[in-house]
């Protein structure tokens, strides 16, 4: 599936805005993007929350502040992707109609939830944004050029799941 060019452009702009310089990164060691630093640049607070297992996270605005709630029972790699995904909703869909699975448990005015069973164009676009934010195509290309080609090794260097890296490599045409 081809990534949304808007999502990719916005992710690249955000990385530059956050001061993340690919040229200074040593791809032979670590390519992990500090997604919490990126969120902080946008003045978004990250809040762990005991959501039901099928909800990975939520983006919401409350009292003029921005928040991303992440499922505190999910692992670090999944939460990193969730944070990136929710930032994508904020930058790509904040003026759209509200998207949520179940608002009854949270007193929110606007909310975007990331849940396992949600499949719509906005969710796919937020996933493309998250993939570019956490696994920038430029860094993937540099790793491949440095002969780092194992999905497991790439996932480790980018601090993402092997599944996320597999999808990313497929979408970039490497697999």
C-alpha positions as CSV (number, residue, x, y, z in Angstrom):
1,X,0.0,0.0,0.0
2,X,1.4,3.4,-1.0
3,X,2.0,5.8,1.8
4,X,0.1,9.1,1.8
5,X,2.4,11.8,0.5
6,X,0.9,14.3,2.9
7,X,1.7,12.0,5.9
8,X,5.2,11.4,4.7
9,X,5.9,15.2,4.1
10,X,4.4,16.1,7.5
11,X,6.5,13.4,9.3
12,X,9.7,14.7,7.6
13,X,8.9,18.3,8.5
14,X,8.2,17.3,12.1
15,X,11.5,15.5,12.4
16,X,13.4,18.6,11.1
17,X,11.4,20.8,13.5
18,X,12.3,18.5,16.4
19,X,16.0,19.0,15.5
20,X,16.6,15.3,14.5
21,X,19.5,15.3,12.1
22,X,20.0,12.1,10.2
23,X,23.4,13.0,9.0
24,X,24.8,12.9,12.6
25,X,23.2,9.5,13.3
26,X,25.5,6.5,13.1
27,X,23.3,3.8,11.5
28,X,25.6,1.1,12.5
29,X,24.7,1.7,16.2
30,X,21.3,3.3,16.7
31,X,18.6,4.8,14.6
32,X,15.9,5.2,17.3
33,X,13.9,8.4,17.0
34,X,13.0,9.9,20.4
35,X,9.3,10.1,19.8
36,X,8.6,11.6,23.3
37,X,11.0,14.5,22.4
38,X,9.1,14.9,19.2
39,X,5.8,15.0,21.2
40,X,7.3,17.5,23.6
41,X,8.2,19.8,20.7
42,X,4.5,19.9,19.8
43,X,3.6,20.5,23.5
44,X,1.9,17.2,23.7
45,X,2.0,15.4,27.1
46,X,2.3,11.6,27.2
47,X,0.0,10.0,29.8
48,X,0.1,6.2,30.6
49,X,-3.4,4.9,31.1
50,X,-4.8,1.4,31.9
51,X,-6.9,1.1,28.7
52,X,-8.6,-2.2,27.8
53,X,-6.1,-4.3,25.8
54,X,-7.7,-3.6,22.4
55,X,-7.1,0.2,22.8
56,X,-3.4,1.2,22.2
57,X,-3.8,4.9,22.7
58,X,-5.8,8.1,22.4
59,X,-5.1,11.6,21.3
60,X,-7.2,14.3,23.0
61,X,-7.5,18.0,23.8
62,X,-8.6,19.1,27.2
63,X,-8.6,22.6,28.7
64,X,-6.4,23.9,25.9
65,X,-3.8,21.2,26.4
66,X,-2.8,18.3,24.2
67,X,-2.4,14.7,25.4
68,X,-1.6,11.3,24.2
69,X,-2.8,8.5,26.4
70,X,-0.9,5.2,25.9
71,X,-1.9,1.8,27.2
72,X,0.4,1.3,30.1
73,X,0.1,-2.5,29.7
74,X,1.6,-2.5,26.2
75,X,5.3,-2.7,25.6
76,X,7.7,0.1,24.9
77,X,7.9,-0.6,21.1
78,X,4.1,-0.7,20.7
79,X,3.8,2.5,22.8
80,X,6.4,4.3,20.6
81,X,4.4,3.4,17.5
82,X,1.1,4.5,19.2
83,X,2.6,7.9,20.2
84,X,3.8,8.4,16.6
85,X,0.4,7.3,15.3
86,X,-1.5,9.7,17.6
87,X,0.8,12.6,16.6
88,X,-0.2,11.8,13.1
89,X,-3.8,12.2,13.9
90,X,-3.1,15.5,15.5
91,X,-1.2,16.8,12.5
92,X,-3.3,15.2,9.8
93,X,-6.9,15.0,11.2
94,X,-7.4,17.5,14.0
95,X,-10.0,19.4,12.0
96,X,-11.9,16.3,10.8
97,X,-15.0,14.8,12.5
98,X,-14.2,13.1,15.8
99,X,-13.0,9.5,15.7
100,X,-13.3,7.3,18.7
101,X,-14.3,3.8,19.7
102,X,-15.7,4.5,23.1
103,X,-15.8,7.9,24.7
104,X,-17.8,6.9,27.8
105,X,-14.8,6.3,30.0
106,X,-13.0,9.5,29.2
107,X,-14.4,13.1,29.6
108,X,-13.0,14.4,26.3
109,X,-14.1,17.0,23.9
110,X,-12.1,15.6,21.0
111,X,-10.5,12.2,20.8
112,X,-8.7,9.8,18.4
113,X,-8.3,6.3,19.6
114,X,-5.8,3.7,18.2
115,X,-7.5,0.3,18.5
116,X,-6.8,-3.1,16.9
117,X,-10.1,-3.3,15.0
118,X,-10.2,0.2,13.5
119,X,-9.7,0.2,9.7
120,X,-10.4,3.4,7.9
121,X,-8.4,5.9,5.7
122,X,-7.5,8.2,8.6
123,X,-6.1,5.2,10.6
124,X,-4.1,4.0,7.6
125,X,-2.8,7.6,7.0
126,X,-1.8,7.9,10.7
127,X,0.0,4.5,10.4
128,X,2.0,5.8,7.3
129,X,2.9,9.0,9.3
130,X,4.0,6.9,12.3
131,X,6.1,4.6,10.0
132,X,7.9,7.6,8.4
133,X,8.4,9.3,11.8
134,X,9.9,6.2,13.5
135,X,11.6,4.6,10.5
136,X,12.4,7.4,8.2
137,X,13.0,6.2,4.6
138,X,16.3,8.1,4.5
139,X,17.6,6.2,7.5
140,X,16.3,2.9,6.2
141,X,18.1,3.6,2.9
142,X,21.4,4.4,4.7
143,X,21.1,1.1,6.7
144,X,20.5,-0.9,3.6
145,X,23.5,0.8,2.0
146,X,25.6,-0.1,5.1
147,X,24.6,-3.7,4.5
148,X,22.2,-3.8,7.5
149,X,19.4,-5.8,5.9
150,X,18.1,-8.2,8.6
151,X,14.5,-7.3,9.6
152,X,15.4,-8.2,13.2
153,X,18.5,-6.1,13.2
154,X,16.8,-3.1,11.6
155,X,13.9,-3.4,14.1
156,X,16.4,-3.4,17.0
157,X,18.3,-0.3,15.7
158,X,15.0,1.6,15.2
159,X,13.5,0.3,18.5
160,X,10.3,-0.9,16.7
161,X,8.7,-4.3,16.5
162,X,9.8,-6.7,13.8
163,X,6.2,-6.6,12.4
164,X,6.4,-2.8,12.0
165,X,9.8,-3.1,10.3
166,X,8.5,-5.8,8.0
167,X,5.6,-3.7,6.9
168,X,7.9,-0.7,6.4
169,X,10.4,-2.7,4.3
170,X,7.6,-4.0,2.2
171,X,6.1,-0.5,1.7
172,X,9.6,0.9,0.7
173,X,10.1,-2.0,-1.8
174,X,12.9,-3.8,0.0
175,X,10.9,-7.0,0.7
